[in-house]
């Protein structure tokens, strides 16, 4: 993915819910992930997204240590929910398109189970972006 130009970010090693973790465990989660990604050939990640969006008062220190920038999403569409998955790709696309605006960060998942519905929704989502004069960009481009 890195060789194809995709941004690789840190999301913890085992999707830990950070509010219930110690500062040491939070640092271990982030550091272990950084090491694994670099060992797999990715450049050191610059971005961190907290699992479930749940932060901790101890998170900022760990992020500073690994030179990571925290990022969250503007809209989540629950594309991992069995109810939404059962409604299909059109429902995922509808949920994104209904709230789509310039500068939005949309939370969609590509792992943790069968994500074929999310993948199938992308063409419709990107077509809607183009129709509104929007385009998908990397985090680096967005934050410049």
WOBELZI-V192107 format. One record per backbone hydrogen bond with DSSP energy under -0.5 kcal/mol. NH is the residue of the N-H (numbers start at 1). CO is the residue of the C=O. E is the energy in kcal/mol with one decimal. If there is no record, write none. Layout:
nh->[NH/NH]
co->[CO/CO]
e->[E/E]
This chain:
nh->[5/6/9/10/18/18/20/21/26/27/28/29/30/31/32/33/34/35/36/37/38/39/40/41/42/46/48/49/53/54/55/59/62/63/64/65/66/67/68/69/71/74/75/77/81/85/86/87/87/88/88/91/92/93/94/95/96/97/98/99/99/100/104/106/107/108/115/119/120/121/122/122/125/126/127/128/129/130/131/132/132/133/134/142/143/144/144]
co->[2/1/7/47/16/54/17/18/22/23/24/25/26/27/28/29/30/31/32/33/34/35/36/38/37/8/69/10/50/51/53/56/58/59/60/61/62/64/63/46/48/105/105/107/78/81/82/83/84/84/85/88/88/89/90/91/92/93/94/95/96/97/101/104/75/106/113/115/116/117/118/119/121/122/123/124/125/126/127/128/129/130/129/138/139/140/141]
e->[-1.8/-2.2/-0.5/-2.9/-1.0/-0.5/-1.3/-2.3/-2.5/-2.3/-2.3/-2.7/-2.2/-3.0/-2.7/-1.3/-2.4/-2.5/-2.2/-2.6/-2.3/-2.5/-1.4/-1.6/-2.4/-0.5/-2.4/-2.3/-2.3/-1.8/-0.6/-1.6/-1.0/-2.4/-2.4/-2.2/-1.6/-1.4/-3.0/-2.8/-2.6/-2.8/-1.8/-0.9/-1.6/-3.0/-2.4/-0.9/-0.6/-0.8/-1.2/-0.7/-1.5/-2.8/-2.6/-2.4/-1.8/-3.0/-2.2/-0.5/-1.3/-0.9/-1.8/-0.6/-2.9/-0.8/-0.7/-2.4/-2.4/-1.3/-0.8/-0.9/-2.1/-3.1/-2.4/-2.1/-2.2/-2.4/-2.3/-1.2/-0.7/-1.5/-3.2/-2.4/-2.7/-0.8/-0.6]
